[in-house]
Amino acid sequence: MSSPRSLTWNEVRARRLARSHLIQRAPLEQLVEVVRTVGGIHAQVMGSAELQLAARVEGITQDDVREALWERRELVKTWTLRGTLHLHPADELPSWIAARRAVGGDKEEQFPEHADEVLAAIAAALDGRALLREELAEEVARRVGEWAREPLSSGWGHLLGPAVAAGRLCHGPPRGTRITFVRADQWIGGWVDVDPAQALADVARRYLATYGPARPQDFREWFTSRYFRPAAARMLFAQMELAEVEVEGRSAWWLGDEEPLGQVVTVRLLPEYDVYVMGFREREHLVPPAVREQVAVHGKGRYEGPAATPFLLVDGVCAGVWSRKRSARKVELTVEPARKLTKAERSGVEQEAERIGAFFRLEPRLTLP
């Protein structure tokens, strides 16, 4: 038996950059395919989701994202990975929901005796309509009882999770700044149930294709660790036809023998919750000590760590942090490198600022020490 292939972290980072469309941006007509390739776009903060796509799709604007999501319905927004909001291609929604069911946690333990009744009421209330949260709570309470109003109206939305897991509900077009909900099957134009086990295996392959080589625990943390037991993740990997590799002494797995990329030169401004960062579970090889110190004092980073931090990314490694502030006519970008940038790297930051300005159709103002 031959020994596992050896890779360096530089090769792994280059591969993940390429698969994440962060070396060569995709053309605008491949917007949906980019979302498909990276396994969904984290959308808990919609402004971040839009900027993640701007980093990966050439010449895109904010309107392009919103049209794909709310007008053409090519994308759909709902809770999937780690129980957080993501954008997915609409035609993949049944598969992502099925994969979520495969690891359990479909129904809230707080209301198990009412779950089926509430799911039916939600489906009936949303039939052909987009409703605000309080409107949905009113309709469901009228059908099943006043007890349902508070758990649906609260910021936590305790009864929304089971509805999402059952394929009954997803986000609809916003009403001003307020979110609405719609029937998932009606919004995407139909629904075909998918085998949960097969769906989970397909998601694992998607993860390895873009973020591999990786270990079962890396996939588990990326997908969800709340209900997904470590032993189940290990068994899933064991049942798949995977190739073992060694990354500087660390065993991991990928889909098969392929030619890794060498060193690349890439400068990107990634927003908070960017999927490259979320998929890169081995954070010690992504965020150097000097940048970790910046994270510890930077906005949400001090509470949520690298996930919630906007990063200056150079050659796949975090090289600093940045922030943005929009007004009616301009977007102000402040970049704080953790080390001295080369002339080429500074030029890359300037190009990123221009790209973000074009995305918002605003004048960019860059502050770069």
N, C-alpha and C positions, 0 to 999 in steps of 0.2 A: 504494500500500500504506500503510495507516494505521500510525502509530507505536505502539509498545507502550503499554499502559495503565500509569500510574504509581501506585505504592502507597507508603505510609510504613511504617516498621517498627512503629509503633503499630498500624496496620491489620493487618499480618501477624501480630503477636503476638495481637491480639484474635481473628483468624480461627482460629489454632492453638489458642487456649484453648477457643473454642467447640467446635471439632471434637474436642477431647480431653476433652469433658465436664467442663471445669474452670470454666466459668461457671455453667451450669445442670446440676446432677447428674441423672443418669438414675434412674428408679424401679427398685426392686429386681428386678422381673421382666425388666428389660432388661440384667441383668448380663452375659450372654453376648454380647449385641449391642455392649456397650461394649468388650469385649475384641476383638471383630471390627473395630469402627470404628478403634481406635487401632493396629491391626496387631500385636496380641499384647502381652502384659504381661511385661516382663523379670522373670524368676523365678530368677536365680542365687542371690539371697537371698530365701527364701520370705516372710519377714516383710515385706520391701519390696514384694513382689508384692501381698500382702494389703492393705497400706496404700495402694498405688496405686489399687486398686479402691475402697477406702474413700473416697478423695478424689473419686471419680467417680460413685459409686452412693449414692443417698440411703437412709439407715437401715440400711445393710448391717452385718453382724457378721462376725467371723472364722469362725463356724460356717457362714455362708452360702457363703463362698468354698470352704471345704473340702467341703461337701456337693455343690456344683456340680462340683468336681474329682474327688472320690473316690467319691461315692455315686451321683449321677445321671450322671456321666461326660459332662457337657455341655462341660467343658473338658478339655484334655489338656496335659501338661507334657513338653516335650522340647527338644532342641537345634535351634534354627533360626537366627535372626538373629545374625550375627557369631559363629556357633558357640557361642552361650550359651543357657542355659535360658530358655524362654519359655512362657507359657500361651497357648493358642489354642483357639478353638471346635473341638470334636472333629470336626465335619463338614468343617472346612477343612484338617485335617492332611495329607491326600494332596497338596493344592495347595502347601502350604508346603514339604513335602519335595521335590516336583517342582521348585519354584523354586530350591531349594538345589542340586539336580542340574544345573540349567541353567548354573550358573557354574563347574561342575567341582569337583574335590576330593572325589569320592565315596568313593574308597578310599585308605586310608593307604598311602603309598609304601613303608613299612617291611615290609609283608606282602602285596604284590600277588599273589604266586603262591598264597596261602592264602585270599584274601578270600572267594571263593565258597563254599569248604568251611566257613569259619567262619560265614558268614551262614546257611547251612543248619543248622549245629549250634546256633546261637543260636535260630533259629526253632523247632527241635525241642525244645530245652531249655525254652523258655518256653511251649510248647503247653499252654494251660489253667492256667498257673501264674504266680505272682508270686514272683520270686527275688531275694534279696540279691545284691550284687555277687560275693561270694565263692562263693555257691551257684551262680551262673551260670558263674563261672570253672571250678568243679569239674565241672559238667555238660559244658561245652564241651571242657575238657581231656580228659575221658573219651572224647569222641567223635572229636576230631581230633589229640590228642597233648598231652603235658605242656608243650610249648613255649608253648601258648596261655594257660596259667594266669597267668603274671606280667603280660603286657600287659593282660589283662582285670581282674586284681585290683588293679593299681596305681591310685593316685589319678587319674592321667591317663586311664586307660581307653582305651588306644590303639585297641582294636578295636571300641569302642562307636560311634565316629563312622560307619564304614561301615554298621553295622547300622541306625543312625538314618536315614542317607541312603537306604537300601534299603527303608525302611518296615517293618523287622522288629522295632523296639524303641522303647519310650517309658517314661516313669516310671510306676510303679504306686503303689498306696497305701502310705504309709510303715508300717514295722513298728517301732512306738515312734518313736525318733528316727532310724532308719536307713532309707535309701531302698531301694526295690525296683524291678525292671524287669518289664515285661509285653510280650506280643506286641501291637504297635500295631494290627494289623488286628482282632484279637479284642477289644481294649480299646474301640475306637470302634465296633464292631459291623459291620465290613466294610471293604473297601478297593477303590477304583476309581482306577486309574492316571490321571494327568493329564499332558497334554503339557507338558514342562518350559518351553519357550519361552513358551507361553501363560500358564503359571503365573507366570513371572517378570514378564511384562507386567501381569498382574493385580495382583501385589504392588506394582509401580511405581505403578499407578493408585491403589491403596490409600494408599500413602505420600503421593502428591501431594494426594489428597483431604483428608488430615488434617494433613500437615506442609508442604504447598506454600504459596506458590510456592517452588520449589527448583531446584537445578541437578543435572545428571547425577552430578557428584562427590559431592553431598550424599546422593543416594540410594545411591550405591555405598558410602559410608562407613557409612550406616545399615544397609544390608543385609549386606554383608561386603566387605572390601577384600582379603582374603587371596588369593582366586582370581579375583575379578571385575575384569577389566582396565578401566582408564579408557576406552579406545576402545570397548569393548563397552557400557559404560553410556551413552556419548554416542550410539552407534548405536541403542540401545533407545529413548532419548528422541526421536531423529529419526524413528523409525518410528511413534511414537504421535501422535495428533492433539492437540497441546498448543498452548496460547496463551502467547505470550511476554509478560512483564510486566517492569517496571523498578521495583526497590525502592531508592529513593534512590541511583540511579546504578548499581545492580547488576542485571544481566540474570538472569532466572529464568523458570521455566515452571510453569503450573498447568493444570488440566483444561479450563478455559474461563472465559468472562466471567461473573463473579458479583459480587454486591454485598458488599464487605467490611464488617466491623463497625467502628464507631468506637471511641473510648476506652471501656474498661470498668473497673469497680472490683471487683477480685477478690483475696481473700487466701486462700492455701492453704499448708499445710505438706506439702511433697512429700518422700517418702522418697528414699534413695539409689537410683540407677538408674531414676528415674522416666522413663516413656516420653516425656513432654513434653520433658524435658531431652535424652534420647537422640535424639529426632527433630529437635531444634533444633540443626542442625549449625553455624550461624553464631553461635558462642558469644560473640563480641564484642558481639552485640546481645542477649544473654541475661544475661550475668554482668558487671556493672560492675566497674571496677578495685578499689573498696573491698571487694567481695565476693570477688574473686579472691585478695586478700590473706588473707581468712578461709579460703578453700579450701586455700591453701598450707600451713596449719598445723592443719587440721581432720581428724583421723583418717585415713581412707583417701584423703581428698582430696589430701593431700600427695604421694601416689603415683599416683593414678588421675585426679586433676583433678575437674572438675565432675560427671562421671558418677557418682562414688562419694560425692557429698556430699548430705546432706539439706538442702533449701533452703526458706527462707521466700520464697514467691513473692507479689509484689504487682503486680497488673495485668500479669502475664506476664513480669515482670523479677525476677531474683533480688535480694532485698533483705536477705539475711542467711542464717544457718545455724541448725540446731537439732539436738537430740539427744533420745533417749528411753531410759528405763530402766524396765523392768517388774519388779514384785514380785508377791507372791501377791494383793494387794488393790488395788494402785494402779499407775498408770503416770506416771512423772515426766517432764515435758517441759521442756526448757531451750531457750529461743529467744534468739538473739543477733543482733539487727538490726544492719545495717551503717550505718544512719542513724536519725535520730529518726523514730518512727512517729507518724502523726496519730492522733487519738482514734478515728476510724472504723477505721483499720488495726489498732490495738490491740484493738478490739472484735472484729475479724475473727480475730485470733490466738486470742483467748479462745474464740470459737465453734469454731475448729478443734480446740482442746484438748478441748473437751467432746465433739466428734464422735469424736476418736480414743479417748477414754475409753469412749464408748458402743460403739465397734467392738470393743474388747477386753473389754467388760463389767467395766471396772475404774474406780476413782476417779481422775480426772485431777488431777495437781498441776502447775501451770504456774509456771515461773520466767521472768519477762519484765522486763528492766531498764527 
